[in-house]
Amino acid sequence: MNRYGEPWEEAPADPLVRPFFLAGGRARPTRHDLELISLVVATTVDARGALGPEHAEIVRLCQQPQSVAEVSAKIDLPIVVVKVMLSDLIERGYLVFRSPPTTTDIPSPQLLQAVLDGIRRL
């Protein structure tokens, strides 16, 4: 009962409380190299006993490579929360990831021109 003698009404939980809890109260992931298009894949088949249900669901989803954005959409959680959870799973060895190539991985214009010139000579 409240102070007016009326019964308490259950109010719906704040929609930010659960994601904040799942992220361990953190607003930033420990890995800063995870991008929306980074691919994550599980290193184990079953992690239900060792992890909470949400983390185990991520490991289950990542049996096939998934982008960070796909994981976020499939478990219906904000991207920043998913990045925190993925960071935790990567650090604990349940997932591995591959970031997209950086600009240094892209061939130089000179190399591309040389390849094009070689193809034209064929």
C-alpha positions as CSV (number, residue, x, y, z in Angstrom):
1,M,0.0,0.0,0.0
2,N,1.1,3.5,-0.7
3,R,1.0,6.3,1.9
4,Y,-2.6,7.1,0.9
5,G,-3.8,3.6,1.7
6,E,-4.2,2.6,-1.9
7,P,-2.6,-0.5,-3.4
8,W,0.5,-0.2,-5.4
9,E,0.2,-0.5,-9.1
10,E,2.9,-2.2,-11.1
11,A,4.3,0.3,-13.5
12,P,6.1,-1.1,-16.6
13,A,9.8,-1.1,-16.2
14,D,11.8,1.7,-17.8
15,P,12.8,0.5,-21.3
16,L,16.4,1.5,-20.6
17,V,16.8,-0.4,-17.4
18,R,17.1,-3.9,-18.9
19,P,19.7,-3.0,-21.6
20,F,21.7,-1.0,-19.0
21,F,21.6,-4.1,-16.8
22,L,22.6,-6.4,-19.6
23,A,25.6,-4.2,-20.4
24,G,26.7,-4.4,-16.8
25,G,26.0,-0.8,-16.2
26,R,28.5,0.3,-18.9
27,A,27.7,2.6,-21.7
28,R,30.8,1.9,-23.8
29,P,32.3,-1.4,-25.0
30,T,35.8,-2.3,-24.0
31,R,36.7,-3.0,-27.6
32,H,36.7,0.1,-29.8
33,D,37.4,-1.8,-33.0
34,L,33.9,-3.3,-33.3
35,E,32.0,-1.6,-36.1
36,L,28.5,-2.1,-37.4
37,I,29.8,-4.2,-40.2
38,S,32.3,-6.2,-38.2
39,L,31.6,-9.9,-38.4
40,V,31.4,-12.0,-35.3
41,V,31.3,-15.8,-35.1
42,A,31.1,-18.2,-32.2
43,T,34.1,-20.4,-31.1
44,T,31.8,-22.8,-29.2
45,V,28.6,-24.6,-30.0
46,D,26.8,-24.4,-26.6
47,A,27.3,-21.8,-23.9
48,R,24.0,-22.0,-22.1
49,G,25.4,-23.3,-18.8
50,A,28.2,-20.7,-18.5
51,L,26.3,-17.6,-19.6
52,G,23.2,-15.7,-19.0
53,P,20.3,-16.2,-21.4
54,E,20.9,-13.1,-23.5
55,H,24.7,-13.8,-23.9
56,A,23.9,-17.5,-24.7
57,E,21.4,-16.3,-27.4
58,I,24.2,-14.2,-29.0
59,V,26.5,-17.2,-29.1
60,R,23.7,-19.3,-30.6
61,L,23.0,-16.7,-33.3
62,C,26.7,-16.4,-34.1
63,Q,27.2,-20.0,-35.1
64,Q,27.2,-18.5,-38.5
65,P,29.0,-15.2,-39.1
66,Q,26.8,-12.2,-38.3
67,S,27.5,-8.5,-38.4
68,V,27.2,-6.5,-35.3
69,A,24.2,-4.7,-36.8
70,E,22.5,-8.1,-37.5
71,V,23.0,-9.3,-34.0
72,S,21.5,-6.1,-32.6
73,A,18.5,-6.4,-34.9
74,K,17.9,-10.1,-34.2
75,I,18.0,-9.7,-30.4
76,D,16.2,-6.4,-30.5
77,L,18.6,-4.4,-28.3
78,P,20.3,-1.0,-28.9
79,I,23.6,-1.3,-30.8
80,V,25.7,0.1,-28.0
81,V,24.4,-2.5,-25.6
82,V,25.1,-5.3,-28.2
83,K,28.7,-3.9,-28.6
84,V,29.2,-4.1,-24.9
85,M,27.9,-7.7,-24.8
86,L,29.9,-8.7,-27.8
87,S,33.1,-7.2,-26.3
88,D,32.5,-9.2,-23.2
89,L,32.0,-12.5,-25.2
90,I,35.1,-11.8,-27.3
91,E,37.2,-11.2,-24.2
92,R,35.9,-14.4,-22.6
93,G,36.7,-16.4,-25.7
94,Y,33.2,-17.3,-26.8
95,L,33.4,-15.2,-30.0
96,V,36.0,-14.0,-32.5
97,F,35.5,-11.1,-34.9
98,R,36.9,-9.6,-38.0
99,S,36.7,-5.9,-38.7
100,P,36.2,-4.5,-42.2
101,P,39.3,-3.7,-44.2
102,T,40.9,-0.4,-43.4
103,T,41.9,2.1,-46.1
104,T,45.5,0.8,-46.0
105,D,44.2,-2.6,-47.2
106,I,42.8,-1.0,-50.4
107,P,45.1,-1.2,-53.4
108,S,46.7,2.0,-54.6
109,P,45.3,3.7,-57.7
110,Q,48.6,3.0,-59.4
111,L,48.3,-0.7,-58.8
112,L,44.7,-0.7,-60.0
113,Q,45.7,1.2,-63.2
114,A,48.6,-1.2,-63.8
115,V,46.2,-4.2,-63.6
116,L,43.7,-2.5,-65.9
117,D,46.4,-1.7,-68.4
118,G,47.5,-5.4,-68.3
119,I,44.0,-6.6,-68.9
120,R,43.6,-4.3,-71.9
121,R,46.8,-5.7,-73.4
122,L,45.4,-9.2,-73.4
